[in-house]
Amino acid sequence: MIDVKEATQVALSYFEDLYEEEPFSNVLLEEVERDEEDGTPYWFITIGFTNEKKKEDSSSPLSTLSSAPRRYKRFKINAETGDVVSMKIRSVENA
């Protein structure tokens, strides 16, 4: 069984491997949750990041004054095996 630190490292490594060519910054752990589905324990790890490319691509003169929007990915990790089961977009409204 993996603990929360190991699950977080799995999620961060998975994220970095998938997006190694993307210019992300401010990659941070945002949320951690442990739950069970059908008797199998899972860790749900949310990683937040800023996509610097989105900031650079904007044509608005005012865009240079604002920061790129924060985005989130939620990872479902099997707590018994440490395998990533899924990665989803995590939307945050009214945060």
URJO-V537670 format. One record per residue. N is the residue number from 0. RES is the residue in one small letter. SS is DSSP state (~ for helix, > for strand, _ for the rest). PSI is psi in whole degrees, 0 to 359 (999 if undefined). NEAR is the number of other ideal C-beta (glycine too) atoms within 10 Angstrom. Layout:
n/res/ss/psi/near
N/RES/SS/PSI/NEAR
N/RES/SS/PSI/NEAR
This chain:
n/res/ss/psi/near
0/m/_/132/9
1/i/_/150/18
2/d/_/181/10
3/v/~/323/14
4/k/~/318/9
5/e/~/319/14
6/a/~/320/22
7/t/~/318/18
8/q/~/321/13
9/v/~/314/19
10/a/~/315/24
11/l/~/317/16
12/s/~/318/11
13/y/~/314/18
14/f/~/312/20
15/e/~/322/13
16/d/~/318/8
17/l/~/325/12
18/y/_/33/14
19/e/_/337/8
20/e/_/351/5
21/e/_/143/12
22/p/_/74/13
23/f/>/149/17
24/s/>/172/11
25/n/>/43/12
26/v/>/117/14
27/l/>/152/12
28/l/>/127/13
29/e/>/316/16
30/e/>/151/13
31/v/>/135/14
32/e/>/141/12
33/r/>/133/14
34/d/>/170/11
35/e/>/143/9
36/e/>/123/9
37/d/_/38/4
38/g/_/359/5
39/t/>/126/12
40/p/>/140/14
41/y/>/150/19
42/w/>/136/24
43/f/>/112/19
44/i/>/124/27
45/t/>/125/18
46/i/>/130/23
47/g/>/150/16
48/f/>/164/19
49/t/>/130/18
50/n/>/102/18
51/e/~/333/15
52/k/~/321/12
53/k/~/322/13
54/k/~/318/16
55/e/~/328/11
56/d/~/344/10
57/s/_/137/13
58/s/_/353/5
59/s/_/133/8
60/p/~/331/7
61/l/~/344/7
62/s/~/334/14
63/t/~/340/10
64/l/_/337/7
65/s/_/155/10
66/s/_/160/12
67/a/_/148/20
68/p/_/146/9
69/r/>/137/14
70/r/>/162/16
71/y/>/143/17
72/k/>/137/20
73/r/>/125/18
74/f/>/134/23
75/k/>/119/18
76/i/>/128/25
77/n/>/119/17
78/a/_/343/19
79/e/_/320/11
80/t/_/338/11
81/g/_/9/14
82/d/_/140/12
83/v/>/124/19
84/v/>/322/14
85/s/>/161/10
86/m/>/127/17
87/k/>/159/12
88/i/>/130/8
89/r/_/113/16
90/s/_/142/9
91/v/_/115/12
92/e/_/139/4
93/n/_/40/3
94/a/_/999/7
